[in-house]
Amino acid sequence: MHKYITIAAALAVGTMWSIGPASAQTTTTDRMEQKAERAADKAERAADKAERAADKAADKAESPKETIKDKAENAKDTIKDKAESVKDTVKDKAVRAKDNMKEKFAHAKDKMRSANDHAAVADTRAAQQALKTQGFDPGPIDGRMGPRTRAALNDYQRKNDLPVTGMLDDATMTKLEVRSTRAADVPAASPASRPDPKKQTQ
């Protein structure tokens, strides 16, 4: 039996000697693989860190660029708004000035029309007086161009070889020696335009 034990022991020792180096080799290989994995992980972490640093640097570089771009756009918008505001102000002033001129023109036109109407009444009244003085009956001396005044003018124009218009034209006023308040070139009224008491009694 001792013999079997010795054989078994020898077999065990032989097996250990044959398995030991292989086992030791496996353990060394595992350690090297682990070291390689750790080195790869470390390298990957370093690469990630470098990438993050590069992204951060790029963001920092991009940030001033964006800021300048935003400032430029804001300045452009501000200038555009100011230009629009100035344009609107000028337009409003031009419209107000135009309206003001229209109003002044309308007022002046009304004033001129009123002055012309007043002058026409004064001219008609002077012509009526001159017609009456020369023996023609224009009706009441009221400054209105009524039917009797027109008839008197027709008669006067016919008897004085003037175009018969029934209107108080320049030729008729000149012949009547009545000065128009509307035209400076018409001769002034002479004493003949004043009422003649002798002719009024006729």
Number of C-alpha atoms within 10 A of each C-alpha: 6 7 8 9 10 11 12 12 12 12 12 12 12 12 11 13 11 11 12 12 11 12 12 11 12 12 12 12 12 12 12 12 12 12 12 12 12 12 12 12 12 12 12 12 12 12 12 12 12 12 12 12 12 12 12 12 12 11 13 11 11 12 12 11 12 12 11 12 12 12 12 12 12 12 12 12 12 12 12 12 12 12 12 12 12 12 12 12 12 12 12 12 12 12 12 12 12 12 12 12 12 12 12 12 12 12 12 12 12 12 12 12 12 12 14 14 13 15 17 19 17 18 21 23 21 25 27 30 25 25 22 23 20 18 18 20 19 24 19 14 16 15 19 19 21 12 12 16 27 19 18 20 25 19 17 21 21 14 10 13 8 14 13 15 13 19 17 20 10 15 13 21 21 17 13 26 20 25 21 22 18 15 10 9 11 16 15 14 18 12 10 13 21 14 16 15 9 9 12 13 7 6
